[in-house]
Amino acid sequence: AATLEAAGRRAGLATAWLDLAAARKALGQPARELVEQAAALAEELGLARVIARARQFLADSG
């Protein structure tokens, strides 16, 4: 149960990093590093939806 709880927290963190990156991008601030960190964490956890969102963000950012 503790392992599942920790994975859930890490998944939430990856999603939060993407949300923060989107906010930073909207404000014209650098966001790529946050997205790359979120993508790496999502890949480690096997979170396909978060991985896809991070990849789309990076593709849209050029």
C-alpha positions as CSV (number, residue, x, y, z in Angstrom):
1,A,0.0,0.0,0.0
2,A,2.8,2.4,0.8
3,T,4.4,1.8,-2.6
4,L,1.1,2.5,-4.4
5,E,0.7,5.6,-2.3
6,A,4.2,6.8,-3.2
7,A,3.6,6.1,-6.9
8,G,0.4,8.1,-6.7
9,R,2.2,11.1,-5.2
10,R,4.9,10.9,-7.9
11,A,2.2,10.8,-10.6
12,G,0.6,13.8,-9.0
13,L,3.9,15.6,-9.0
14,A,4.5,14.8,-12.7
15,T,1.0,16.2,-13.5
16,A,1.6,19.3,-11.3
17,W,4.9,20.0,-13.1
18,L,3.1,19.9,-16.5
19,D,0.4,22.3,-15.1
20,L,3.2,24.6,-13.8
21,A,5.0,24.5,-17.2
22,A,1.7,25.4,-19.0
23,A,1.3,28.4,-16.7
24,R,4.9,29.5,-17.1
25,K,4.5,29.2,-20.9
26,A,1.4,31.3,-20.8
27,L,3.4,34.0,-19.0
28,G,6.2,33.8,-21.5
29,Q,8.6,32.1,-19.1
30,P,10.8,29.1,-19.7
31,A,9.0,25.8,-19.1
32,R,10.9,23.1,-21.1
33,E,13.0,21.9,-18.1
34,L,9.8,21.3,-16.0
35,V,8.2,19.4,-18.9
36,E,11.3,17.2,-19.4
37,Q,11.4,16.4,-15.7
38,A,7.7,15.5,-15.8
39,A,8.1,13.3,-18.8
40,A,11.1,11.5,-17.2
41,L,9.1,10.8,-14.1
42,A,6.0,9.8,-16.0
43,E,8.0,7.4,-18.1
44,E,9.5,5.9,-15.0
45,L,6.0,5.3,-13.6
46,G,4.5,4.2,-16.9
47,L,2.0,7.0,-17.1
48,A,1.0,7.0,-20.7
49,R,-1.4,10.0,-20.5
50,V,1.2,12.2,-18.8
51,I,3.9,11.1,-21.2
52,A,1.6,12.0,-24.2
53,R,0.8,15.4,-22.6
54,A,4.5,16.2,-22.1
55,R,5.4,15.1,-25.6
56,Q,2.7,17.3,-27.0
57,F,3.8,20.2,-25.0
58,L,7.4,19.8,-26.2
59,A,6.2,19.4,-29.8
60,D,4.1,22.6,-29.5
61,S,7.0,24.5,-28.1
62,G,9.2,23.7,-31.0
